[in-house]
Amino acid sequence: MVLSTEVNEESGIKLVDDIVKKWDVNECWLYCIDFLEKTNSQLQFRVKWSIPTRRKPIPSATAAVYFTIDISKKDADIFYVLEAQRLIHTPGKSVFREKWLKDIITTKTMMMNDVTF
């Protein structure tokens, strides 16, 4: 547990990174963590995932996981949701699945293929 008074933008990114590093995800996945906003009681972050390749170093689709660190109590609470989903996961209680990222990217790719410009 982390005290709410110790959480700021920088330490929040480290907390999120420590959680993500524990997930069982293939090493081909790369991610970046962005600080989104701070309210009176929460800090919000986005972890953007992709699989860049030599032929496509900039992927056409990414998957996002949104983290919230609730600092309204003495101990900070951390939870996350996947892009376009409502289910709230708690690190340590929910087991993260790589398939969730693949499903998001597959859905985006199928939609992009169906849309013509």
N, CA, C and O of each residue as an XYZ file, in Angstrom:
468
protein
N       0.831     -1.195      0.000
C       0.000      0.000      0.000
C       0.873      1.255      0.000
O       1.992      1.263      0.513
N       0.335      2.281     -0.577
C       1.025      3.560     -0.664
C       0.134      4.617     -0.014
O      -1.080      4.636     -0.213
N       0.751      5.474      0.749
C      -0.006      6.563      1.358
C      -0.409      7.572      0.294
O       0.380      7.900     -0.593
N      -1.632      8.058      0.384
C      -2.140      9.023     -0.592
C      -1.289     10.279     -0.662
O      -1.137     10.869     -1.731
N      -0.736     10.691      0.468
C       0.065     11.910      0.501
C       1.365     11.767     -0.283
O       1.982     12.769     -0.648
N       1.787     10.526     -0.545
C       3.042     10.274     -1.266
C       2.845     10.161     -2.776
O       3.821     10.049     -3.517
N       1.602     10.189     -3.239
C       1.326      9.973     -4.659
C       1.252     11.308     -5.393
O       0.507     12.212     -5.015
N       2.055     11.399     -6.461
C       1.995     12.542     -7.365
C       2.119     12.001     -8.786
O       2.094     10.787     -8.990
N       2.250     12.877     -9.754
C       2.321     12.437    -11.155
C       3.469     11.451    -11.389
O       3.280     10.397    -11.996
N       4.645     11.804    -10.907
C       5.835     10.972    -11.122
C       5.741      9.631    -10.393
O       5.992      8.583    -10.988
N       5.381      9.662     -9.115
C       5.297      8.406     -8.359
C       4.126      7.558     -8.848
O       4.172      6.331     -8.762
N       3.075      8.205     -9.360
C       1.951      7.466     -9.922
C       2.356      6.686    -11.157
O       1.945      5.540    -11.336
N       3.166      7.307    -12.013
C       3.662      6.602    -13.202
C       4.490      5.392    -12.777
O       4.385      4.326    -13.382
N       5.306      5.550    -11.745
C       6.108      4.428    -11.255
C       5.216      3.322    -10.683
O       5.473      2.141    -10.917
N       4.179      3.691     -9.942
C       3.246      2.690     -9.403
C       2.588      1.889    -10.523
O       2.520      0.661    -10.468
N       2.106      2.602    -11.539
C       1.464      1.943    -12.677
C       2.471      1.045    -13.394
O       2.145     -0.089    -13.743
N       3.674      1.534    -13.614
C       4.710      0.751    -14.283
C       5.034     -0.516    -13.490
O       5.208     -1.582    -14.081
N       5.117     -0.418    -12.183
C       5.390     -1.592    -11.347
C       4.286     -2.638    -11.486
O       4.564     -3.837    -11.479
N       3.056     -2.196    -11.608
C       1.933     -3.125    -11.787
C       2.010     -3.798    -13.152
O       1.894     -5.019    -13.258
N       2.205     -2.992    -14.196
C       2.216     -3.495    -15.572
C       3.375     -4.476    -15.788
O       3.222     -5.458    -16.516
N       4.513     -4.224    -15.173
C       5.670     -5.116    -15.329
C       5.399     -6.511    -14.780
O       6.046     -7.471    -15.198
N       4.464     -6.638    -13.858
C       4.140     -7.945    -13.276
C       3.182     -8.752    -14.147
O       2.999     -9.948    -13.921
N       2.570     -8.109    -15.139
C       1.619     -8.806    -15.991
C       2.334     -9.779    -16.912
O       3.442     -9.506    -17.376
N       1.705    -10.902    -17.173
C       2.261    -11.933    -18.046
C       1.896    -11.600    -19.495
O       0.899    -12.081    -20.035
N       2.738    -10.761    -20.102
C       2.505    -10.301    -21.469
C       3.758    -10.593    -22.286
O       4.874    -10.378    -21.813
N       3.577    -11.081    -23.509
C       4.702    -11.388    -24.387
C       5.581    -10.155    -24.569
O       5.095     -9.024    -24.584
N       6.870    -10.393    -24.704
C       7.823     -9.274    -24.813
C       7.686     -8.473    -26.102
O       8.280     -7.401    -26.221
N       6.917     -8.968    -27.070
C       6.724     -8.196    -28.314
C       5.828     -6.978    -28.084
O       5.840     -6.041    -28.882
N       5.057     -6.988    -27.002
C       4.209     -5.844    -26.667
C       5.050     -4.737    -26.042
O       5.849     -4.982    -25.139
N       4.861     -3.528    -26.531
C       5.502     -2.363    -25.928
C       4.413     -1.442    -25.398
O       3.290     -1.431    -25.902
N       4.761     -0.675    -24.382
C       3.771      0.231    -23.815
C       4.411      1.542    -23.396
O       5.618      1.627    -23.170
N       3.575      2.551    -23.301
C       4.001      3.833    -22.740
C       2.915      4.285    -21.768
O       1.732      4.002    -21.959
N       3.334      4.981    -20.739
C       2.416      5.438    -19.706
C       2.312      6.961    -19.793
O       3.319      7.668    -19.768
N       1.078      7.448    -19.895
C       0.826      8.883    -19.959
C       0.002      9.317    -18.758
O      -0.979      8.666    -18.396
N       0.408     10.419    -18.144
C      -0.406     11.034    -17.102
C      -1.509     11.806    -17.802
O      -1.234     12.590    -18.711
N      -2.765     11.593    -17.388
C      -3.885     12.271    -18.039
C      -4.371     13.482    -17.261
O      -4.425     14.589    -17.797
N      -4.728     13.274    -15.988
C      -5.213     14.404    -15.206
C      -5.229     14.090    -13.718
O      -5.172     12.937    -13.290
N      -5.310     15.166    -12.959
C      -5.430     15.046    -11.507
C      -6.653     15.843    -11.075
O      -6.822     17.003    -11.450
N      -7.502     15.198    -10.278
C      -8.630     15.894     -9.676
C      -8.336     15.996     -8.180
O      -7.235     15.663     -7.740
N      -9.298     16.448     -7.412
C      -9.088     16.551     -5.964
C      -8.782     15.212     -5.318
O      -8.029     15.143     -4.347
N      -9.366     14.147     -5.856
C      -9.227     12.859     -5.182
C      -8.658     11.747     -6.050
O      -8.538     10.614     -5.585
N      -8.300     12.042     -7.305
C      -7.819     10.980     -8.192
C      -6.741     11.465     -9.150
O      -6.697     12.632     -9.541
N      -5.872     10.524     -9.513
C      -4.923     10.740    -10.601
C      -5.232      9.697    -11.660
O      -5.482      8.535    -11.340
N      -5.215     10.109    -12.918
C      -5.555      9.186    -13.987
C      -4.404      9.064    -14.979
O      -3.750     10.042    -15.339
N      -4.181      7.814    -15.407
C      -3.087      7.490    -16.315
C      -3.603      6.593    -17.425
O      -4.587      5.873    -17.253
N      -2.925      6.644    -18.571
C      -3.241      5.747    -19.675
C      -1.991      4.951    -20.023
O      -0.904      5.512    -20.160
N      -2.154      3.645    -20.162
C      -1.076      2.784    -20.636
C      -1.475      2.360    -22.043
O      -2.460      1.647    -22.234
N      -0.704      2.806    -23.018
C      -1.003      2.508    -24.414
C      -0.103      1.364    -24.885
O       1.121      1.442    -24.790
N      -0.729      0.306    -25.389
C      -0.025     -0.907    -25.807
C      -0.036     -1.050    -27.321
O      -1.006     -0.677    -27.981
N       1.056     -1.595    -27.870
C       1.110     -1.896    -29.301
C       2.186     -2.940    -29.554
O       3.007     -3.255    -28.692
N       2.146     -3.465    -30.780
C       3.173     -4.418    -31.208
C       3.825     -3.850    -32.462
O       3.409     -4.171    -33.575
N       4.836     -3.014    -32.294
C       5.530     -2.497    -33.480
C       6.396     -3.588    -34.113
O       6.903     -4.472    -33.422
N       6.555     -3.514    -35.419
C       7.404     -4.474    -36.132
C       8.379     -3.686    -37.011
O       8.267     -2.467    -37.142
N       9.321     -4.389    -37.602
C      10.267     -3.711    -38.496
C       9.551     -3.132    -39.709
O       9.886     -2.045    -40.179
N       8.566     -3.866    -40.209
C       7.838     -3.399    -41.382
C       6.847     -2.296    -41.042
O       6.550     -1.438    -41.873
N       6.334     -2.323    -39.809
C       5.369     -1.305    -39.357
C       5.774     -0.820    -37.977
O       5.180     -1.234    -36.981
N       6.775      0.050    -37.899
C       7.222      0.522    -36.587
C       6.171      1.376    -35.878
O       6.175      1.487    -34.652
N       5.271      1.979    -36.661
C       4.150      2.721    -36.078
C       2.899      1.892    -36.345
O       2.408      1.855    -37.473
N       2.386      1.234    -35.322
C       1.244      0.333    -35.526
C      -0.029      1.095    -35.901
O      -0.219      2.249    -35.517
N      -0.879      0.430    -36.649
C      -2.129      1.067    -37.071
C      -3.178      1.051    -35.965
O      -4.129      1.831    -36.005
N      -3.015      0.173    -34.982
C      -3.976      0.117    -33.873
C      -3.230     -0.077    -32.556
O      -2.197     -0.743    -32.495
N      -3.780      0.519    -31.515
C      -3.223      0.367    -30.168
C      -4.354     -0.010    -29.218
O      -5.533      0.140    -29.540
N      -3.976     -0.498    -28.052
C      -4.945     -0.815    -27.005
C      -4.571     -0.003    -25.768
O      -3.393      0.143    -25.440
N      -5.577      0.516    -25.096
C      -5.318      1.346    -23.926
C      -5.915      0.733    -22.666
O      -6.997      0.145    -22.686
N      -5.180      0.888    -21.571
C      -5.657      0.505    -20.246
C      -5.583      1.772    -19.400
O      -4.532      2.407    -19.316
N      -6.694      2.135    -18.777
C      -6.776      3.371    -17.999
C      -6.700      3.066    -16.503
O      -7.511      2.311    -15.965
N      -5.730      3.657    -15.858
C      -5.526      3.473    -14.420
C      -6.026      4.700    -13.670
O      -5.880      5.833    -14.128
N      -6.611      4.451    -12.521
C      -7.019      5.520    -11.616
C      -6.421      5.237    -10.248
O      -6.544      4.131     -9.722
N      -5.785      6.228     -9.687
C      -5.267      6.118     -8.320
C      -6.127      7.051     -7.475
O      -6.099      8.271     -7.638
N      -6.885      6.450     -6.576
C      -7.788      7.204     -5.706
C      -7.022      7.619     -4.457
O      -6.554      6.771     -3.697
N      -6.897      8.915     -4.250
C      -6.125      9.426     -3.110
C      -7.027     10.107     -2.075
O      -6.574     10.944     -1.295
N      -8.317      9.729     -2.083
C      -9.259     10.362     -1.154
C      -9.163      9.799      0.266
O      -9.635     10.425      1.215
N      -8.553      8.621      0.413
C      -8.392      8.008      1.730
C      -6.921      8.032      2.117
O      -6.071      8.478      1.346
N      -6.631      7.547      3.324
C      -5.234      7.540      3.797
C      -4.349      6.698      2.880
O      -3.275      7.139      2.470
N      -4.808      5.473      2.557
C      -4.079      4.604      1.627
C      -4.663      4.776      0.223
O      -5.881      4.780      0.045
N      -3.795      4.917     -0.754
C      -4.244      5.089     -2.133
C      -4.784      3.765     -2.674
O      -4.193      2.708     -2.454
N      -5.901      3.834     -3.375
C      -6.477      2.670     -4.051
C      -6.177      2.791     -5.536
O      -6.248      3.878     -6.109
N      -5.839      1.661     -6.153
C      -5.515      1.658     -7.578
C      -6.448      0.680     -8.282
O      -6.652     -0.442     -7.820
N      -7.007      1.116     -9.397
C      -7.814      0.218    -10.216
C      -7.656      0.609    -11.676
O      -7.168      1.694    -11.992
N      -8.078     -0.294    -12.567
C      -7.937     -0.027    -13.992
C      -9.107     -0.591    -14.778
O      -9.781     -1.525    -14.343
N      -9.332      0.000    -15.953
C     -10.328     -0.484    -16.902
C      -9.674     -0.529    -18.273
O      -8.779      0.258    -18.582
N     -10.137     -1.460    -19.082
C      -9.647     -1.542    -20.449
C     -10.481     -0.648    -21.343
O     -11.661     -0.409    -21.085
N      -9.865     -0.170    -22.375
C     -10.517      0.681    -23.363
C     -11.829      0.047    -23.825
O     -11.879     -1.143    -24.137
N     -12.886      0.856    -23.865
C     -14.210      0.452    -24.348
C     -14.864     -0.621    -23.472
O     -15.766     -1.323    -23.929
N     -14.427     -0.753    -22.242
C     -15.046     -1.700    -21.323
C     -15.410     -0.984    -20.029
O     -14.875      0.081    -19.720
N     -16.317     -1.578    -19.291
C     -16.779     -0.958    -18.052
C     -16.303     -1.676    -16.802
O     -16.319     -1.105    -15.711
N     -15.883     -2.913    -16.952
C     -15.485     -3.707    -15.800
C     -14.249     -3.114    -15.137
O     -13.232     -2.881    -15.791
N     -14.344     -2.875    -13.846
C     -13.238     -2.291    -13.088
C     -12.403     -3.410    -12.478
O     -12.926     -4.273    -11.772
N     -11.105     -3.390    -12.755
C     -10.174     -4.401    -12.246
C      -9.318     -3.797    -11.143
O      -9.003     -2.607    -11.162
N      -8.951     -4.626    -10.193
C      -8.063     -4.207     -9.116
C      -6.780     -5.023     -9.209
O      -6.838     -6.253     -9.211
N      -5.620     -4.367     -9.287
C      -4.361     -5.116     -9.334
C      -4.241     -6.035     -8.114
O      -4.527     -5.633     -6.986
N      -3.816     -7.271     -8.364
C      -3.680     -8.237     -7.282
C      -4.932     -9.073     -7.079
O      -4.865    -10.176     -6.536
N      -6.075     -8.552     -7.513
C      -7.326     -9.307     -7.404
C      -7.771     -9.828     -8.762
O      -8.356    -10.907     -8.855
N      -7.497     -9.071     -9.808
C      -7.808     -9.482    -11.177
C      -6.516     -9.961    -11.835
O      -5.454     -9.365    -11.654
N      -6.622    -11.040    -12.594
C      -5.466    -11.523    -13.343
C      -5.547    -10.938    -14.745
O      -6.493    -11.207    -15.486
N      -4.541    -10.131    -15.106
C      -4.538     -9.500    -16.421
C      -4.278    -10.551    -17.492
O      -3.443    -11.438    -17.317
N      -4.999    -10.439    -18.600
C      -4.852    -11.392    -19.706
C      -4.416    -10.652    -20.979
O      -5.017     -9.656    -21.381
N      -3.368    -11.166    -21.585
C      -2.873    -10.591    -22.840
C      -3.954    -10.609    -23.913
O      -3.989     -9.736    -24.781
N      -4.832    -11.600    -23.854
C      -5.919    -11.736    -24.822
C      -6.789    -10.479    -24.865
O      -7.324    -10.136    -25.920
N      -6.934     -9.801    -23.751
C      -7.742     -8.581    -23.721
C      -7.155     -7.533    -24.671
O      -7.894     -6.858    -25.388
N      -5.834     -7.400    -24.673
C      -5.179     -6.442    -25.571
C      -5.365     -6.866    -27.025
O      -5.669     -6.044    -27.891
N      -5.178     -8.164    -27.280
C      -5.340     -8.675    -28.644
C      -6.755     -8.442    -29.152
O      -6.948     -8.068    -30.309
N      -7.744     -8.661    -28.294
C      -9.144     -8.463    -28.699
C      -9.415     -7.009    -29.081
O     -10.109     -6.746    -30.063
N      -8.879     -6.076    -28.322
C      -9.079     -4.649    -28.621
C      -8.461     -4.304    -29.969
O      -9.089     -3.639    -30.793
N      -7.236     -4.753    -30.192
C      -6.553     -4.437    -31.450
C      -7.225     -5.121    -32.634
O      -7.342     -4.530    -33.708
N      -7.665     -6.354    -32.446
C      -8.372     -7.066    -33.514
C      -9.658     -6.338    -33.892
O      -9.953     -6.169    -35.075
N     -10.412     -5.911    -32.904
C     -11.662     -5.186    -33.155
C     -11.390     -3.882    -33.902
O     -12.093     -3.557    -34.859
N     -10.385     -3.144    -33.476
C     -10.044     -1.884    -34.154
C      -9.616     -2.130    -35.598
O     -10.020     -1.399    -36.502
N      -8.805     -3.152    -35.808
C      -8.322     -3.467    -37.152
C      -9.484     -3.848    -38.064
O      -9.543     -3.413    -39.215
N     -10.407     -4.659    -37.551
C     -11.573     -5.057    -38.362
C     -12.425     -3.826    -38.714
O     -12.921     -3.715    -39.835
N     -12.588     -2.924    -37.776
C     -13.378     -1.719    -38.055
C     -12.682     -0.835    -39.086
O     -13.338     -0.277    -39.966
N     -11.367     -0.704    -38.985
C     -10.624      0.119    -39.946
C     -10.704     -0.473    -41.358
O     -10.754      0.257    -42.348
N     -10.716     -1.809    -41.433
C     -10.810     -2.450    -42.738
C     -12.197     -2.276    -43.361
O     -12.345     -2.291    -44.583
N     -13.208     -2.112    -42.509
C     -14.576     -1.949    -43.007
C     -14.903     -0.522    -43.428
O     -15.847     -0.293    -44.185
N     -14.116      0.444    -42.933
C     -14.372      1.850    -43.242
C     -13.513      2.265    -44.439
O     -12.302      2.046    -44.458
N     -14.154      2.854    -45.417
C     -13.408      3.358    -46.575
C     -13.435      4.880    -46.559
O     -14.434      5.498    -46.193
N     -12.337      5.456    -46.957
C     -12.228      6.917    -46.988
C     -12.170      7.412    -48.405
O     -12.076      8.618    -48.634
